[in-house]
């Protein structure tokens, strides 16, 4: 009987604790709609986009979705989508001009990172930092583009 009581107590603790562990990994600060401030952003090599809007939302199964719509430097509309778990596993970046996967990870409550791979080869690493007030975030991307040229982009996003 004591064994059964211990088992039930341990099971009850797990039922309470496991959802909290999953919640701790969710990037709450990213949720919502963000618009890039082109004037405050820098792109090397340029030119950068004319506009971009990023929407972060929860996905079924505990993951997150990110949809980005914009207008590129040539005036053409762009649209990408991805679903991720922030578990370090690569996910497809749907809508990318070349086959791209991203691997997302959480560094701390306000800092995230993703690594882009084109055809399996690492191209850029982007560090995402959310301001303490939650009103802006900065994405700093370094590495190379699909053509092998150095990339050093800083994108400033504002919460809408």
C-alpha positions, -999 to +999 in steps of 0.1 A: +000+000+000+029+024+008+044+017-026+011+025-043+009+058-023+044+068-033+038+060-069+006+081-069+024+110-052+052+108-077+028+106-106+009+136-093+041+157-092+049+147-127+015+157-140+020+192-125+057+196-134+059+183-170+036+210-184+057+236-166+089+223-181+074+226-217+061+260-210+095+272-198+109+265-233+083+285-251+095+319-264+067+340-250+085+372-259+084+365-296+046+359-297+027+385-318+033+407-348+065+424-356+074+449-384+110+455-395+122+491-392+141+493-425+156+527-416+173+513-384+184+480-401+216+474-420+223+448-447+256+436-460+255+427-488+225+449-496+200+460-505+176+449-478+139+444-481+115+473-486+093+459-458+087+428-437+061+417-412+067+387-390+039+369-371+047+344-343+019+322-330+014+289-311+011+258-332-007+225-324+014+202-304+032+229-284+053+243-313+054+278-328+047+291-362+065+321-379+051+336-410+070+365-427+054+386-455+072+414-472+084+432-503+120+426-514+144+452-527+131+447-563+095+453-552+084+416-554+063+402-526+079+375-504+063+349-481+079+323-458+065+300-432+080+276-406+068+255-377+094+249-350+098+235-315+130+253-303+145+219-299+176+222-321+161+201-349+161+215-384+128+226-400+120+236-435+117+273-443+088+271-468+088+298-494+126+304-493+141+311-528+166+281-523+160+249-502+166+262-466+163+246-432+165+264-398+175+251-365+161+271-336+173+272-300+166+292-269+196+308-251+177+326-223+143+344-217+151+371-243+177+355-266+172+329-293+193+317-322+187+301-355+211+285-379+202+285-416+214+257-439+211+258-477+212+224-493+225+211-459+254+235-457+255+261-428+252+296-443+242+320-415+237+321-377+212+347-365+210+358-328+176+372-319+176+395-288+143+409-274+147+443-256+139+442-219+107+463-225+096+438-251+089+465-277+118+458-301+140+428-311+172+428-330+183+400-353+220+399-361+229+375-389+264+366-398+279+340-421+277+336-459+248+337-483+240+310-508+266+325-532+293+323-506+295+361-500+299+373-464+267+383-447+265+408-418+229+419-413+212+437-384+175+438-385+155+459-360+119+447-355+092+466-337+063+450-319+029+460-335 
